[in-house]
Amino acid sequence: MIGLIVARSKNNVIGKEGQIPWRIKGEQKQFKKLTTGNFVVMGRKSYEEIGHPLPNRMNVVVSNTVAYSGENLVTVKSLQEAISLAGDADIYISGGYGLFKEAIPLVDKMFITEIDLVVEDGDVFFPEFNEEDFDISVGENGGEDIKYTRMIYTRKG
């Protein structure tokens, strides 16, 4: 299964000045639950924002400029190389914009957390896609000060 996992604001922002523009207690719980024991594929900037390999999963960084390696950490040159490396394992594309845009036509599922927030001056946005290509189901709602809803987009056919 090739999945994509992202949180986006009401105005489609996923980043601002190299950071996720919100901190919501419990919002990243789904990310950990889905990706633990699987392959997480991210671009160089996304990896550098985190600053270290995520524990208990294979971290695959797509980069043509920097090579990272270590325990549960490998660098590849392309999304296709990352998919080949994973074999039959579940893969979760976790950003940023360029990988999301390339991955959308390939994904089986997208786990999109809709954040009930408008982010002014955001500088990275989630790519547009055709929602008609997917069956959409609503997952859990959460958040105290800032609310969110988890949506699951499953490719039709």
N, C-alpha and C positions, 0 to 999 in steps of 0.2 A: 504494500500500500504506500502510495506517495501522498503525503498530507502536507498541508500548509497551515501554519499557526501564527496568528497575528492578533493584535488589539489595535483598534482604530477609533478615532473620535467621530463625533457626529458629522464633522466636515472632512472626514477621510484622512486626517493627519495620523501618521505613525511615528514621526520624529520631529524634533526641534533642536537645532544646535548640537547634533550628535547624541541626543539623549531621548529616551521615552519621556514624553511631557506630562506624565502623571505617575503617582505612586498610590496604589489602592491596595489596602490590606486584603490578602487572599486572592487577588486577581490573577496572580501567576501560578496558583495551585494547579490549574488545569494543564498548564505548560509542563510542569514537573511530572504530573501523573501520566500524561501522554508520551512524553519523550524519554523517560527513564527506561533504560535497557534497550533503547533504539538508536537510530542515527539522527543527529541534528545537523542540518546543513545551513550554514550561514556565510554571508560575505565577510570580507576583511573588516570593514567598518563596524559591523554588528559584533564581531568577535572582539575587536579592540574596545568597544563600549563595555562589554562584560569584563574583559581583562584576564580571563583564565578559562580553562576548559570546565564545562559543566560536569559535575560528578555523575557517575553511574550511567553514562551514555557515551556513544562515540561522537565526538565533535569533529565535523568536517568543515574546514574553512575553504571557500572558493576564492582564490586570489592569484593574480598573475604577477604580483609585485613582491609579496612577502611569503616566506615558507615557514609555517609553524609545525612543530612536531613535538610529541611527548606522549605520556600515558593517556590513552583515549583521545588523542588529538592528531589530526593529519590535515595536510593542505593538498588540494587538488586545483587544477586549472579551469575546470568547467563544471556546470551542473550535471551534464551527462556523465562526466567522470565520477562525480559523487554518487549518482544513481547506480552506475556499474559497480562501484566499490561496495555498496550496501548489499548487493545480491538480492536475496529474498527478504531481508530485514525491512521493517517499517522505517520510513524516512519522513522526517518533518522538516520542511523548509521554514526557517525562522527569520528571514530577512537578509538584507534590506530590499529596497525598491527593485533594483535590477534583477535579483534572484526571484522575487515574487513575480515580476512581469514575465520572466522566462518560464517560471514553473506553472503558472495558472493553466496553460493548455495541457499540462501533463498530469495534474493532480487528480487523485480519486476523491479526496475530501479536503475541505477547507474549514478550519476551526477559527472562526472570526469572533472575537469578543468586541461587541459594540459598546464603547464607553460613552455615557451620557454627559458629554462635555464638548464644547466648541473650543478648539485650540487656536488662538490668534497667533499669527506669524509662524505657523508650522512650516517646515521647509522640506519635509519628506512625506509623501502621500502614498496610500495604497493604490495600486494600479486599477484602472477601470476593467470590468469584466462583464460578460453577459450572464446575468442571473438566471436566464431561461435555460442555460446549460445544466442547471443544478436543481435538485430537490432540496428545499430549505426546511430545517427543523429548528425549533427554539429549545435551547438547553436551559441551564439555571440562570437565575437573576441573583445579583448580589451587590455589595457595596453599601457603605454607610453614608459618607459625605458625597461621594461620587458613585452613582449607580452604573451597573453594567449588565449586559445580557449576552450570554454565549449563544452563538448561532453556528449550526453545522450545515455546510453546503456539501451535498453528495452528488457527484457527477451522474447525470442521467445516462441510462444505457449501459 
